Amino acid sequence: MPSPTEELQQLAALLQLEKEEDLEQFKQRVQRLPLTERKEKGYAWYPVQVIKSGYTYGERAYVTIERDVPQDSHHHFRAGMVVNFFSQQPGLKRPERTGVVNFVNKNRMQIILNSKDLPEWMKLGLVGVDLLFDERTYQEMEKALKQAMNAKGDRLAELRDILLGVRPTQNTSLAHTYLPSQLNPSQQAAVNDILSARDIAVVHGPPGTGKTTTLVQAVKQLAQQEHNILVTAPSNTAVDLLVERLSAEGLNVTRIGNISRVDEQVIRHTLEMKISDHPDSKNIKKIKIQAAEARRKAQKFKRKFGHEERAERHRLFQEARELSAWGRQMEDRLIEQILDGSQVIAATLVGTANDVISRRKFRTVFIDEAAQALEPATWIPIARASRVIFTGDPFQLPPTVKSRKAEKEGLNITLIEKLLKRLPQVSLLNVQYRMNDAIMAFSNQAFYEGKLTAAPGVGGQRVPLLPDDPIIFIDTAGCGFDEKMHPMYKSRYNPEEFLILREHLYQLIKAKPEGYEPSIAIISPYREQVEHMQQMIEEDEGLQALDMTVNTIDGFQGQERDIVFISLVRSNPKGEIGFLNDYRRMNVAITRARQQLIIVGDSATVGADEFYSRFLSFCEEEGGYQSAWAYLQTPD
């Protein structure tokens, strides 16, 4: 067994492979393209207008930009991404500023610039924003691994040895158990395990078992005993959800870093908004503007000017420094005041490296959705913790690894997966509140050793129409519906498969009783199939009245609907199934439906795989196996 240092060194080597592969893919996909192609493919916004600008905390300027294109125009910008804000105006000395996307809302984007001052050219026109390679995320992960490797004689060293299996974990005995009536016995046990953990605890939450509800109740209980609790997750979306749920329980939550969606429920909890709403904020903002103006005036004086001009230049720079220092002191005091008053501080894993909390230590750190996080990223918040609580499900979507070599050598294996094997005890949430018994059954046996049960009133729910089978597999084998590949995006799609799915939708519309308006999702593992289906649905007036969502399986994780359709896409004579062979993705897909699950696919292609062969047999046993021939329309 390797030592903790050797294990972390190997992890650092794999991370380096991933970084190199990620950079090379970025260069090929984005960096080497001309601006017109970057814009066309959604890697650049150009031209844009600056509709708002100002200064945020930490002496950083921000701009809010807007582009004039249709609202649903595709792009790749997301909160937390590193970007280049630029101008194409000729003759400019510094026509670029780097920054980080704070949020994207339709055709608006806010960028926090990595500079104290706003560029003078930002309102002259010919302005745009480009996606950059995100090196900072890798730097923070590398720094965290190095810190864990070098730790000696402190709490981080103890946690490192426990997490890597060198030292046993310990629990303390509780004088009182926490048994809130709204939690089931497995959830109550999980909360008590969290409260009694001295070092670490793991909560394994399969689909629909109330993992977030359990986490929120544990945080609520801990908030009565601890000053600050740090709550983290790999993505901005997951953090924003936690912020909403925790604040709904009456907890004082402060969100650090970027936000994924712009609504009142999230924005009012951000550190920026809390600073902005404070009475001292106006004075701080005024001082920042005065400092920026003094710097701007000083920069107009050239060094070759006379003695008086040089003296004035020096005076202005000195004034800017003094104003900045004064404003920074006021702002630092205000930030400390806000954070000290917060029961919960929330950020992404990488966001916990933010300067405003980098020196803070926390009694308890929660890492939610830990099965979607690269292990190096989890070490960033661990360095700030006295104890760590992991929540997640390793049998749902894993983290994305771009380097095949790094994946083969184990970078895709998360820390929570390792802990499930190393720890003598983990908390399994075993009551699910989402699915009909039959929909739950295959996933329960294939992934969870049959340990899950459906909550009362959930297991027997069915659609009030015929056929009401909870699971239906519509088999396209022999129909000649071969998959296709988009020549530019290299993503697969299957137009004929959607025609069968659409025919089932038409029959559903005819069969559903008056007053029954089910929520529906159509999901697929392939982005190109999703785009094709969205376009077809938009052009079909007969489907407009349905409450329907179309998304990739990855994009739909964490959501649920009454009826879910899955389009598998793969249909070829070689029996190749591509990344359908990641069965965790399929586990996510088949556990989204409450009342009815309909899968459209080619059994001749997917059935050669042992996992899908078992799934097809299961569908036949449940009585929901149908041939696509029944849905093919004969010509008039």
N, C-alpha and C positions, 0 to 999 in steps of 0.2 A: 504493500500500500504506500503510495507516495506521501511525503510530508506535506503539510499545508502550504509551505513555500513552494515546493515543487509543483503541486496541483495548480496554484495560482500562476506560476510562471508558464505552465503549459496553456492555461487559459489566456494569458496575455499574448502568447505566440499565436493562438488561434484568432484572437481579436485583431492582431496585426494582419493576418491573412484576409480576414473579412474587410478590414479597412481598405486594403489594396484592391480587392475585387470590387468593392463598392465604388471606389474612386474611378477605376477603369470603366465600369459600366456607366457611371455618370458622364465621363468624358465622351464615350461613344454615343450615349443617348441624348445628351444636352449640350455639353461644352463646345463640341466641334461643329455644331449647327450654326448657320447664319441666323440673324435676328428674325428674319421673316419666317423661317421654319420653327424657331423656338416659340414664336408667337402662335403660329398655326397649331402646334402640338401642345400648347398650354404650359410651356416652360417659361414664358415671358408675357408680361402685360405691357403693351406699347401701342399707341401713346396713352398716358394717363394724366389726370388732373389732380393736383393737390387741393383737397377741399378743406383740410384742417391741419394745423401743425401746433406744436408746443413743446413742453418739457415735462418729462416724467421723472421719477425718483432716480437717484444715482447719477445726476448730472448728464442725463441722456435725452436727446431730442427725439421727437416722434413726428411722423407724417401719416395722415390718412389720405389714401388715394382712391380714385374711382376711374373705371374704364367704361367706355361707351360701346357695349356689345350686348347681345341678348342675355337675359339673366341666367339662362341655363347653359351658357357656353362652358365647355369642358376646360378645366385647368388642373395643375398639380400642386398648387400652393395650399399649404395647411399651416395652422398655428404651430409656432416653434421652429419653422424652417428658416434657414439662413439665406438671405437674399442680397442682391446688389441693386441699389437705387441709383439710377444713372440718368445722364442727360446726353443727347446727341447734338446739342448746340455746339457749333464750331468755336474754337479759340479758348475754351475753358481750361484752367490749369488743373482743377480737381473735379472732373465730371462724374465721380462715383463716390458712393458712401455704402458701406456694408451695414447690415442690420438683421433683425430677427422679426418674423411675422408675429404680431401680437394676436390678431384675429383676422379671419376672412368672413365676410358676410355678403353673399351674392357677388356683386361687382365692386364691393368696397374692401379695402385691405388697410390695416394699420400696421406700420412698421416702426419698431423701436430702433433708432439708428445707433451705431457704435461711435457716436461723437457727441461733443457738448453742444455744437452749434448746428443750426439748420443751414443747408446749402443755399447760397444766394440765387442759384440758377433754378430752384425748384418750381418757380411759377413762370418761367420764360417759355415753356412749351418744349416739345420733343423730349419729354421725360418718360421713363419707363422703369420696370423692375424685372430683374432676372433671378432665376433660381441658382443658388450656389451649392457647392458640395459642403455638407455639414461636418466639418472637422472637429468642431467643439465637442460634440457628443462623444466622439472617440477619445478626445483628450481627457474628458472628465472620467470616462470609464478606465482609461489607462492610469490616471492619477489615483483612482479609488483602489485599483488592484495593487498598485505599488504601496499605497498606504497600508493596506491589509497585510501585504507581504512583510513590510518592515516593522509592523506593530510588535512591541515587546513590553510585557509587564503592565499592560493597561486593559481596559474593558474590551477594546476592539480585538486585542490578541486573544482574550478569553472567548469572545463570540466567534472569532475565526476558527478556533480549534473545535468548538462545539459544532458549528455549522458544517465543518469538513470532516466530522466524525472521529476526531482525535480524543475529545473529552466528552463525557456524558452530560446531558442536560439535566437540570434540576427543577422541581416544582416546589412551591410552598403550600402548606395546608391552609385552607380558608376557614375562618371562624364562622362565617355565614355564606351560604350559597345564594346565588342570584337566580331567581326563578320568575321572570316576568311572565304574566299570563299569556301575552300575545305570541310567545315563542313555543315551539314544540320541544319535546324532550331532547332531541339531538342538537337543536339550536341552543337550548339552555346549557347543555353539557359543554358545547363549544365555548360559550361565553365564560363559563366557570373555568375551563381550561386556560383561556386567555388571562383571566384575572389571577390564576394561581401560578402562571408560568414565571419562573425567575429569569430564564434566558430566552427561549423561543417557544412558539406554539404554531401549529399548522392547522388551518381549517380547510378541509377539502369539500368544495361545494359543487356537486354535479348540477346539470341544467335544471332550473326551476325550483331549487331547494332553498332559496332565500338567503344566499350567501351575503348579499349586501345588507339585508335586514339584520342579520346576525352581527355583522361588522359594526353597523351603526349602533346597535344596542350595547355592544361591548365598549365602544368609544364613549357612549353616553355615560356608562357606569364609571369608566376610568376617569372621565372628566371631573367627577366629584372628588377624586383623590390626587390627581396630578395637575401640574401647572400648565404645561403645553403638551399636546399629543401631535405627532407628525403622521399624517396620512398621505400615502403616495400610491401611484399606479404608473404603468408604462406610458399610457397615452393621455393627452389632454382631455379627450372625451370621457374617459373613465374617471379622471379626477373631477371634472365638472359635475358628473353624476353624483359622486360622493359629496361634493360641496352642497348640492341641492338637498340630498337626503339628510345630511347631518344638520344643516341649517333648519330644515323642516322640523327637526326634533328640538329646536330651541337653543342649539349650541352656537356659540360665537366662533365662526369659522373665518379664517383669512386665507384667501387663494393667492399663492405666489406664482409668478410666471405667466405664460401664455394661456389663453382660453380658446376653446374650440368653437364655441357658439356665442353669439352676441344677444343675450337677453337679460332682463333685469334680475332674474333669479341667480345668475352667475356673477354678472358685472358688479353688483352691489357688495359682493364679498371680496373683491380683489383688493390687494394692497393699494393699488393706484387710486381706486375709487374712495377707499377709506381715508387716504391722504387728502384727496381732493375735497372731500366733504368736511374735513377738519377746519376749524376757524383759522388756524395758523397757516393754512395752505396758501392763501392769497399773498401773504407776506413772502413766503418762500418762493412762490412763482414770480413775484415782482423782482426779488433779488436775482433770480436766475436770468430774467430778461435783461436786467441792468448789467449783469456780468457779461452776457452774450453781446450786448450792444457795445460795451467797452472793448471787448476783444475784436469786434468787427471794425471799430474805429481805429484801433491800434494797428491792425493788419493793413490798413490803407497807407500807413507811413512806411516808406522804404528805408532800408538801412543806410543808403547812400545820401539821404537827406542831411541837412545841416544839424548843428548842435541842438537848436531849439526843438526841431522836429523829432530828433532822436530822444530828447528828454521827455517830450510829450508822449511819444510811443511807449517809453519805459513806464511813465506814470499811468497810462491807460492799462497796460498789461498788469501792473501792480494792483490797480483798482479792481480789475477783473479777478485776480487771484484772491484778493481779500473778500470781495463779494461772494465768490464761489465758496470759499472756506466758511464764511458766515452762514450762507444758505445750506451748506452741507451739514454743518453742526446742528442747525435747527431741524433739518430733515431727518438726520440720524436719531435725534431725540424723539421726534414724532413717530418714526418707524418703530423704535424700541418700545414706545408707549403702546402702539397699536398691537404689536406682537405679544408684549407682556400681558395684554388684556384679552388675548385670543385663547380660547380653550383648545381649538384645533387649528393647526397650520397645514394646508394642503398644497401639494406640488407634484409634478411628475418626478420620476426617479432622477433624471438628469437635472430637473429644476431644483432639486434639493441641494445642488451645488451653488445655487444663487448666493451672491455676496451677502444679502440681507439676513440669511439664516445659516451661512456656512460656519459660523463660530458657535452656534447654539447646540447644546446637547439635549437630548430628549430621553425621558424615562422609557417611553414606549413609542416604537415606530411600526406602523402598519404598512405592509406592502400588498396591495390588492392586485388582482389579476396577475399574480406572480408567475403563472405558467405561460404568460405571454412576454415575459421579460428576459432578455439575455442576462446570463448570470453576472457578467461584469457590471451591468447597469444597477443591479440590486446592491452591490457593494458600496455605491455612493451614499444612500441613506443609512446603511448599516453602520458606517463610520460615525454617525451622529447618535447612535442608539445605545441604551443600556439593555433593552430587550427588544426582540423583533417578532412580529406576528405576520405570518404569511397566509394569504387566502387566495384560493384559485382552484382550477381544475386542470391537471395535466392531460386530460383526455379531450380537451377542446383545442382551439387553434394554438399552435406553438408560435414562438417568435420567428420572424423572418430572418433567414440566414442566406446571404447571396453567394458566398464562397462554398462550392461543393466540397472542397477539401476540408475546410473548417467544420462544415456540417458533418461530414463523414467521421471526423475525429472528435465530435462531441460538443461543438459550440451551441447546437440547438437544444442540448439537454439543460433544463433550467434548474435553479437551486431548489425550488420546491419539489421537483421530481426526485432529486437526490435525497431530500429530507424525508420524503414518503418512504424511502427504502431504509434510511439510516435511523429514524426515530422509532423508539419502541411504541409510541402512541401518537396518533393524529386524530383530529375530530372530523368525522365524516357526517355531513348533513344528509339524512337518509329519507326525508319526506319531501316529495316534489309536489308543487302546487300549480302545475301548468297543464300536463298532458293526460289524455285518455290512457288507460292502462295498456292498450295494444300499441299505441305510439311509443310509450315508454319502454315496452318490454324488450325489444331487440337491443337497444342501447344499454339497458340495465344488465342484460346477460353478457353482452360483448365487452363492456368496459367497466362495470361496477359490481361484478360478481353476484348479481341478483340481490344486492342489499337495499335497493330503493323501493319505496312504496308510494302510492299516490295518496294524497290527502283526501279525506272524506268529501264526497261531492264532486271530485275532480276526475277520478278514474273512470267513471261511467258516462262522462259527457260525450255527446255525439251531435253531428249536424242534423237539423230537423228537415232532412230531405233524403231522397233515394237516388243512388245508393248511399247508405250512411256508413259504409265500412270505414273504420278509423284510418286504415292504411290501404292505398290503392297504388299498384305498380302498373303503369301502362307501357307495354313492351313494344318497341318499334322494330324488333328483330325481323329481318326479311322484307322490310318496307323499302330498303334502298335509301334510307335517310343518312347518307354519309356526312360526317363532320367536314367543315371547311375551315380554312385558316385565313385571317386577315393578312394581306401581304405586307402591310406597314407595321402593325402592332404585334404580329405573330401570336395573336390570341385566337382561340378556336370558337366557332359558333355553328349552330345547326338550325337553319331556318325551318326545315320541315318538322323538326321536333316541336318547335313552338306552335306550328299550325295544329298539331294534335292537342297540345296543351290548351290552345285557344278554343278548340272545339269543346273541350271539357268545361271551360269557362262558360261558353254559350249554354250548354246543357244545365249548368249550375244556375244560371240566371233564370232559365225557364222553370226549373224545379223548385226553387226556393219559395217558401210560403210568404205571404204578405206580412210585412213587419220584421222579417228576419234579414238583417243587413250585416253579414259577417265581415270581419276584417280579414283581408287576404294579402299574402305575400307570395311573390314569384321570385325564386332565388336560383342562382347557378354558380358553379365554381369559376366560370369564365367571364371576364369583363366584356368581351366582344358579344357574347350571347346576351348579356344584360342590356347592352346598348341597342342591339337589334330588337329585343323584345320591347324595350321602352318606346322605340320609334314606331313599331307596329301597333302598340296599344294606343299611342297618341293619335294615330291615324284611323282608329276604329271607334266610331261613335257608339257602337253597341256596348263598349266596355267602359265608357266614361263615367257611368253612374256608380261603379263599384268602388268601395273603399280599399284601394290596392296599392301596395308598395312593390317596387322591383329593385333588386339589389344583388350584389355578389354575396356568397355565403360569408366571406370574411367581413364584409360591411354590415351584415345583418346579425352578427354575433351579439348576444345580450338582449335581442328583441324576440318578440313572439306575436303570433296572430292566430285567429280562429282556424283558418284554413291556410295551408302552405303548399305551394307547388315547387318541386325541384326539377330543373332541366339539367340532366347529366351531360349532355352534348356529345360525349365520346361515342363514335360509331365508325369502326374501320375494320378491314379484313384481318389485320394483324393482332387484334385484341389489345391494342395499346390504350392504357387508361390515364397516362400522364400523372399529374399530381392528385388525381382521384385516389392514388395509392396511399396518400396520407389520410388514414381512416379517421383521424381526429377531425378533419374538415367535414367528413360525412356525419360524424357524431353531432357536430354543431347543426348541420342541415336538418337531420331527422328529428331533432329535439326542439324545434321552434313552434310546432303546431299544437294548438289546444285540442281541437275537435277532429280535424281530418288532415291527413298528409297524403299528397299525390305526387308520385315520382314518375317522370317520363324518361325512359332510357332504353338502350339496346342491350338486351340480356346476352346476346351473342358476343358482344364486345366486353362488357363488364363482368359477365358471369364466369369468365375464365379465371378470374381472381377469387381466391378462396373466401375472402371476407364478403365480397358481393354475392358469391354463390350462396352463402349462408343467408344473406339478406333476402335474396330472391326466394329461397325456400320458405323463409319466415313469412313473406308476403303471400305466398300460395297457401300456407297453413291458415293465415288470417282471413282467407277468402277474398282478398282484394286484388287478385292478379287478373289483368285484362290485356287483350291484344289491341295494338293501335289500329288494326284493320277495322275494328268496330267504330272508329271515329273518322275514318276516311270517307269523305263525301263522294258519292257517285255522281257523275255529271248528268245534267238534265237531258 
